[in-house]
Amino acid sequence: MRSPWAGRVLAAVALVAVTATGITIGTLLGARGASDVGPFRVVLQLTPSAGGGTEIAIPPLGSLFLDSHDGPARLTVRLDSLDQRRTEALLDDPAGLAHAGATAPEDLRDALVRLGLRTLGVSVLASMLLAGLTFRSVRRVAWSGGLALLVTGGTLGTAALTVRPQALAEPRYEGLLVNAPALIGDAQRIADDYNRYAEQLQRLVGNVGELYTTVSTLPIYQAAPDTTRILHVSDLHLNPAAWPMIKTVVEQYDIDLVIDTGDITDWGSEPETSYVSMIGQLNAPYVYIRGNHDSPRTAAAVASQPNAVVLDDSVTMIAGVTIAGIGDPRFTPDKQETEAGPWEEPAATVEGTGKQLAATIRSRDLPVDIALVHDPASATALNGATPLVLAGHTHTSER
């Protein structure tokens, strides 16, 4: 015969198990939210973790890890997107950028408070509902709710009481951001040179805002039904704002084909290959040639996308358009224009690639509509071989 004490222990264990399950469900459902911080849309999430801390994810560049707090809760902050409307508002208001910087800490604090309250409420509610379904006892439902409130509230309280603001000066970098300290200096140096960095940030926000504004005000072109719409992009250089912009243009203008004339990355390294994964999300074919900042690894990553075609002294026909392309003969991630890639012949030159592609075009029986090179210096040899040559490299718009 089971003793009363054994029955109470089993009931307590069952109550704890049900409450723990309810807290887990509540955390999965409620411990995630989005908020506006300046022109950015930020996604915040709490997850169980023995060591605490904060991860600031900046896709596709990598993450910063901060030893910001203790306790069994880890905070992930993800910079999700740049809002066009708020960016334009900052540009229209001369004091907008300064105001956004001043209010960002308060915006983030309010978002964290809302996230904590939502996590607490959903966890308690989930635990009580699960206890009601399991035990069908008002008393045990109340106990489960109280226990969930104690555990979840204690976890959030521990994190809040152990916050270390100085952790912002000692981040750990992963991904491409491992180069951040060498490129922009440590936190103290950034603080000392605040005005200079603020000017750079203002210029960056201004450029992105002008880009959004320009695209949104493009005239509506009434094309014939059989018109092929082509979007030419080049020298993205890991710009995180590029893909949302390209996707918007492809969808808004019903683009049939995207052409990329190279330098999609900066260093052609393995971590950078994740950047090109967004190509597969575009609802249009994507034709690419390698630039002088792209490696064979980069080209292979592009070629692995289901809608992508990589040209290198070759010809393809897509959307009724015949396109020839050749990659840049150099690999110069350090911007030394004379450096050659180990996969190229020593005699390969920028002008020589244009001659090589012209010979390939002339060897075909059918005409080629568009030729692709990365450096405009390669285009001279293509005169007469094709009616249109597209290039990049110079970071300026020319015809």
C-alpha positions as CSV (number, residue, x, y, z in Angstrom):
1,M,0.0,0.0,0.0
2,R,1.5,3.4,-1.0
3,S,2.1,5.9,1.8
4,P,0.5,9.3,1.9
5,W,4.0,10.9,1.7
6,A,4.8,9.0,-1.5
7,G,1.6,10.2,-3.1
8,R,2.4,13.8,-2.2
9,V,5.9,13.5,-3.6
10,L,4.6,12.0,-6.8
11,A,2.0,14.8,-7.0
12,A,4.7,17.4,-6.4
13,V,7.0,15.9,-9.1
14,A,4.1,15.8,-11.5
15,L,3.2,19.5,-10.8
16,V,6.9,20.5,-11.3
17,A,7.1,18.6,-14.6
18,V,3.8,20.1,-15.9
19,T,4.9,23.6,-14.8
20,A,8.4,23.2,-16.5
21,T,6.7,22.1,-19.7
22,G,4.3,25.1,-19.5
23,I,7.3,27.4,-19.0
24,T,9.1,25.9,-22.0
25,I,6.0,26.2,-24.2
26,G,5.4,29.8,-23.0
27,T,9.0,30.7,-23.7
28,L,8.8,29.3,-27.2
29,L,5.6,31.2,-27.9
30,G,6.1,34.4,-26.0
31,A,9.8,35.1,-25.7
32,R,10.2,36.7,-29.1
33,G,9.3,40.1,-30.4
34,A,10.2,42.8,-32.8
35,S,10.7,46.5,-32.2
36,D,11.9,49.6,-34.1
37,V,15.2,51.1,-33.0
38,G,16.1,54.1,-35.2
39,P,15.6,53.1,-38.8
40,F,16.1,49.4,-38.0
41,R,13.6,46.7,-37.3
42,V,15.1,44.6,-34.5
43,V,14.0,41.1,-33.5
44,L,14.6,40.1,-29.9
45,Q,14.4,36.6,-28.5
46,L,15.0,34.9,-25.1
47,T,16.2,31.3,-24.9
48,P,17.3,29.1,-22.0
49,S,21.1,29.2,-21.4
50,A,23.3,28.3,-18.5
51,G,25.7,31.1,-19.1
52,G,23.4,34.0,-20.0
53,G,24.9,36.7,-22.2
54,T,23.8,38.5,-25.3
55,E,24.2,37.8,-29.0
56,I,23.9,40.7,-31.5
57,A,23.4,39.1,-34.9
58,I,24.1,41.3,-38.0
59,P,23.4,39.0,-41.0
60,P,25.3,38.2,-43.2
61,L,28.4,39.7,-41.5
62,G,28.3,37.7,-38.3
63,S,27.6,38.2,-34.6
64,L,28.9,40.0,-31.5
65,F,28.7,38.2,-28.2
66,L,28.6,40.1,-24.9
67,D,29.0,38.8,-21.4
68,S,26.2,41.1,-20.5
69,H,24.4,39.3,-17.6
70,D,24.2,36.1,-15.6
71,G,21.3,33.7,-15.2
72,P,19.7,30.9,-17.3
73,A,18.4,33.3,-20.1
74,R,20.2,34.3,-23.2
75,L,19.2,37.3,-25.2
76,T,19.5,37.4,-29.0
77,V,19.2,40.7,-30.8
78,R,19.0,40.5,-34.6
79,L,19.1,43.5,-36.9
80,D,16.4,42.3,-39.3
81,S,15.8,45.1,-41.8
82,L,16.1,48.8,-42.6
83,D,12.7,50.6,-42.8
84,Q,12.3,52.8,-45.9
85,R,9.8,55.2,-44.3
86,R,11.8,55.8,-41.2
87,T,15.0,56.2,-43.2
88,E,13.4,58.8,-45.4
89,A,12.1,60.6,-42.3
90,L,15.6,60.8,-40.9
91,L,16.9,62.3,-44.1
92,D,14.2,64.9,-44.2
93,D,14.9,66.0,-40.6
94,P,18.4,67.5,-40.1
95,A,18.3,66.5,-36.5
96,G,16.8,63.1,-37.2
97,L,20.0,61.1,-37.0
98,A,21.0,62.6,-33.7
99,H,17.5,62.1,-32.3
100,A,17.5,58.5,-33.4
101,G,20.9,57.9,-31.7
102,A,19.6,59.6,-28.5
103,T,16.4,57.6,-28.3
104,A,17.9,54.2,-29.4
105,P,18.8,53.1,-25.8
106,E,15.3,54.0,-24.5
107,D,13.7,52.2,-27.5
108,L,15.8,49.1,-26.8
109,R,15.0,49.2,-23.0
110,D,11.3,49.5,-23.7
111,A,11.4,46.6,-26.1
112,L,13.2,44.4,-23.5
113,V,10.7,45.3,-20.8
114,R,7.8,44.3,-23.2
115,L,9.6,41.1,-24.1
116,G,10.1,40.2,-20.4
117,L,6.5,40.9,-19.5
118,R,5.2,39.0,-22.5
119,T,7.5,36.0,-21.7
120,L,6.3,36.1,-18.0
121,G,2.6,36.3,-18.9
122,V,2.6,33.6,-21.6
123,S,4.7,31.2,-19.5
124,V,2.3,31.5,-16.5
125,L,-0.8,31.2,-18.7
126,A,0.7,28.2,-20.5
127,S,1.5,26.5,-17.2
128,M,-1.9,27.1,-15.8
129,L,-3.7,25.8,-18.9
130,L,-1.5,22.7,-19.0
131,A,-2.1,22.1,-15.3
132,G,-5.8,22.5,-15.8
133,L,-5.9,19.9,-18.6
134,T,-3.7,17.5,-16.6
135,F,-5.0,17.7,-13.0
136,R,-8.4,19.3,-13.4
137,S,-7.9,20.9,-10.0
138,V,-8.2,24.6,-9.3
139,R,-5.7,24.3,-6.4
140,R,-3.1,22.7,-8.5
141,V,-3.7,25.2,-11.4
142,A,-3.0,28.0,-8.9
143,W,0.1,26.2,-7.6
144,S,1.4,25.7,-11.2
145,G,0.8,29.4,-12.0
146,G,2.5,30.5,-8.9
147,L,5.5,28.3,-9.5
148,A,5.8,29.5,-13.1
149,L,5.6,33.1,-12.0
150,L,8.4,32.4,-9.4
151,V,10.7,30.5,-11.8
152,T,10.2,32.8,-14.9
153,G,10.2,36.0,-12.8
154,G,13.3,34.8,-10.9
155,T,15.1,34.1,-14.2
156,L,14.3,37.5,-15.7
157,G,15.1,39.2,-12.4
158,T,18.5,37.5,-12.1
159,A,19.3,38.7,-15.6
160,A,18.2,42.3,-14.9
161,L,20.1,42.5,-11.6
162,T,23.4,41.2,-13.0
163,V,23.5,43.4,-16.1
164,R,27.1,44.6,-16.9
165,P,27.1,47.7,-19.0
166,Q,30.9,47.5,-19.4
167,A,30.4,44.3,-21.5
168,L,29.7,46.6,-24.4
169,A,33.3,47.5,-24.5
170,E,34.5,43.9,-24.6
171,P,32.6,42.1,-27.4
172,R,33.6,38.8,-28.9
173,Y,33.3,38.7,-32.7
174,E,32.3,35.8,-35.1
175,G,32.0,35.6,-38.8
176,L,33.2,38.5,-40.9
177,L,33.0,40.8,-37.9
178,V,36.3,39.2,-36.6
179,N,37.9,42.0,-38.6
180,A,35.9,44.7,-37.0
181,P,38.4,45.7,-34.3
182,A,41.2,46.0,-36.8
183,L,39.0,47.9,-39.3
184,I,37.2,50.4,-37.0
185,G,39.1,50.3,-33.7
186,D,38.1,49.2,-30.3
187,A,35.1,50.5,-28.3
188,Q,37.2,53.2,-26.5
189,R,38.6,54.5,-29.8
190,I,35.1,54.7,-31.3
191,A,33.9,56.6,-28.2
192,D,36.8,59.0,-28.6
193,D,36.1,59.6,-32.3
194,Y,32.3,59.7,-32.0
195,N,31.8,62.7,-34.2
196,R,33.7,61.2,-37.1
197,Y,31.9,57.9,-36.8
198,A,28.6,59.8,-36.6
199,E,29.3,61.5,-39.8
200,Q,30.1,58.2,-41.5
201,L,26.9,56.7,-40.2
202,Q,24.9,59.7,-41.4
203,R,26.4,59.3,-44.9
204,L,25.6,55.6,-44.9
205,V,22.0,56.2,-43.9
206,G,21.8,59.0,-46.4
207,N,23.0,56.8,-49.3
208,V,20.7,54.0,-48.4
209,G,17.8,56.4,-48.1
210,E,18.5,58.0,-51.4
211,L,18.6,54.5,-53.0
212,Y,15.2,53.6,-51.6
213,T,13.8,56.9,-52.6
214,T,15.1,56.7,-56.2
215,V,13.7,53.3,-56.8
216,S,10.3,54.2,-55.3
217,T,10.0,57.2,-57.6
218,L,11.1,55.5,-60.9
219,P,8.6,56.3,-63.7
220,I,6.2,53.6,-64.8
221,Y,7.2,52.3,-68.2
222,Q,4.4,50.9,-70.3
223,A,6.3,48.1,-72.1
224,A,5.1,46.0,-75.0
225,P,3.8,42.5,-73.9
226,D,7.0,40.8,-75.4
227,T,9.4,43.2,-73.6
228,T,12.2,41.5,-71.6
229,R,13.0,43.4,-68.4
230,I,16.6,43.1,-67.2
231,L,18.0,44.4,-63.9
232,H,21.8,45.0,-63.9
233,V,23.6,45.0,-60.6
234,S,27.3,45.1,-59.7
235,D,29.8,45.5,-56.9
236,L,27.4,44.6,-54.1
237,H,30.4,44.1,-51.8
238,L,28.4,42.4,-49.0
239,N,26.0,45.3,-48.7
240,P,23.2,44.0,-46.3
241,A,20.7,46.4,-47.8
242,A,21.3,45.1,-51.4
243,W,19.1,42.0,-51.4
244,P,15.9,43.6,-50.0
245,M,16.3,46.3,-52.6
246,I,16.9,43.9,-55.5
247,K,14.0,41.7,-54.4
248,T,11.7,44.8,-54.3
249,V,12.7,45.9,-57.8
250,V,12.4,42.4,-59.2
251,E,8.8,42.1,-57.8
252,Q,7.7,45.6,-58.4
253,Y,8.9,45.8,-62.1
254,D,8.3,42.2,-63.0
255,I,12.0,41.6,-63.8
256,D,12.7,38.7,-66.2
257,L,16.4,38.5,-65.6
258,V,19.0,39.8,-63.2
259,I,22.6,40.3,-64.4
260,D,25.5,40.7,-61.9
261,T,28.9,41.8,-63.2
262,G,30.9,40.8,-60.2
263,D,32.4,41.8,-56.9
264,I,29.5,40.4,-54.9
265,T,31.9,39.8,-52.0
266,D,35.0,41.6,-50.6
267,W,37.5,38.9,-49.9
268,G,36.1,35.8,-51.6
269,S,36.4,33.9,-48.4
270,E,34.4,30.9,-47.1
271,P,32.3,32.8,-44.6
272,E,31.2,35.2,-47.3
273,T,29.6,32.5,-49.4
274,S,26.5,32.6,-47.1
275,Y,25.8,36.1,-48.5
276,V,25.0,34.8,-52.0
277,S,22.3,32.4,-50.6
278,M,19.7,35.2,-51.1
279,I,20.0,34.8,-54.9
280,G,17.9,31.7,-54.6
281,Q,15.0,33.7,-53.1
282,L,14.7,36.0,-56.1
283,N,11.9,35.1,-58.4
284,A,14.1,35.6,-61.5
285,P,17.1,33.9,-63.2
286,Y,20.4,35.3,-62.1
287,V,23.4,35.5,-64.4
288,Y,26.8,36.3,-62.8
289,I,30.5,36.8,-63.7
290,R,33.3,36.9,-61.2
291,G,34.8,40.3,-60.2
292,N,38.3,41.0,-58.9
293,H,37.1,40.6,-55.3
294,D,35.4,37.3,-56.0
295,S,37.2,33.9,-55.8
296,P,36.4,30.6,-57.5
297,R,34.8,29.7,-54.1
298,T,32.5,32.7,-54.6
299,A,31.6,31.6,-58.1
300,A,30.9,28.1,-57.0
301,A,28.5,29.4,-54.2
302,V,26.6,31.4,-56.8
303,A,26.4,28.5,-59.2
304,S,24.9,26.4,-56.4
305,Q,21.8,28.6,-56.3
306,P,18.9,27.0,-58.2
307,N,18.2,30.1,-60.4
308,A,21.8,31.2,-61.0
309,V,24.1,30.8,-64.1
310,V,27.8,31.6,-63.8
311,L,29.6,32.6,-67.0
312,D,33.3,32.4,-67.6
313,D,34.2,32.8,-71.3
314,S,30.9,31.1,-72.1
315,V,27.5,31.9,-73.5
316,T,23.9,31.2,-72.3
317,M,20.4,32.0,-73.5
318,I,17.9,33.0,-70.8
319,A,14.5,34.7,-71.2
320,G,15.1,34.9,-75.0
321,V,18.3,36.8,-74.5
322,T,21.7,35.5,-75.5
323,I,24.4,36.5,-73.1
324,A,28.2,36.0,-73.1
325,G,30.4,36.7,-70.1
326,I,33.9,36.3,-68.7
327,G,35.2,36.7,-65.2
328,D,37.9,39.2,-64.2
329,P,41.4,37.7,-64.6
330,R,42.5,39.2,-61.3
331,F,41.9,38.4,-57.6
332,T,42.7,41.5,-55.6
333,P,40.8,41.5,-52.3
334,D,43.5,43.8,-50.9
335,K,42.8,46.3,-53.7
336,Q,46.3,45.8,-55.3
337,E,45.3,45.9,-59.0
338,T,48.3,44.0,-60.2
339,E,47.7,40.9,-58.1
340,A,46.6,37.8,-60.1
341,G,44.7,34.8,-58.9
342,P,46.5,31.5,-58.6
343,W,44.0,29.9,-61.0
344,E,44.8,32.3,-63.9
345,E,47.6,32.2,-66.4
346,P,50.3,34.9,-65.8
347,A,49.6,36.5,-69.2
348,A,45.9,37.1,-68.4
349,T,45.1,40.8,-68.6
350,V,42.0,42.9,-68.3
351,E,42.2,43.9,-71.9
352,G,43.1,40.3,-72.9
353,T,39.9,38.9,-71.3
354,G,37.9,41.3,-73.6
355,K,39.7,39.9,-76.6
356,Q,39.2,36.4,-75.4
357,L,35.4,36.9,-75.0
358,A,35.2,38.6,-78.4
359,A,36.8,35.6,-80.0
360,T,34.3,33.3,-78.3
361,I,31.4,35.4,-79.5
362,R,32.6,35.5,-83.1
363,S,33.1,31.7,-83.1
364,R,29.4,31.3,-82.7
365,D,26.9,31.0,-85.6
366,L,24.2,33.0,-83.7
367,P,24.6,36.6,-82.5
368,V,25.1,37.5,-78.9
369,D,22.8,40.2,-77.4
370,I,24.8,41.2,-74.3
371,A,28.4,40.7,-73.3
372,L,29.4,40.9,-69.6
373,V,32.8,41.9,-68.2
374,H,33.7,43.2,-64.8
375,D,36.1,46.0,-65.7
376,P,35.1,48.5,-68.4
377,A,38.7,48.3,-69.7
378,S,37.8,44.8,-71.0
379,A,35.0,46.3,-73.2
380,T,37.0,48.0,-75.9
381,A,37.8,44.7,-77.7
382,L,34.1,43.8,-77.8
383,N,33.3,46.7,-80.2
384,G,31.4,45.1,-83.1
385,A,31.1,41.7,-81.5
386,T,27.8,42.6,-79.6
387,P,25.5,45.5,-79.5
388,L,25.6,45.9,-75.6
389,V,28.4,45.4,-73.0
390,L,27.7,45.6,-69.3
391,A,30.4,46.1,-66.7
392,G,30.9,47.3,-63.1
393,H,34.1,47.9,-61.1
394,T,34.2,51.7,-61.1
395,H,31.3,52.2,-58.7
396,T,29.9,54.9,-60.9
397,S,27.0,55.0,-63.4
398,E,28.2,55.5,-66.9
399,R,26.9,54.8,-70.5
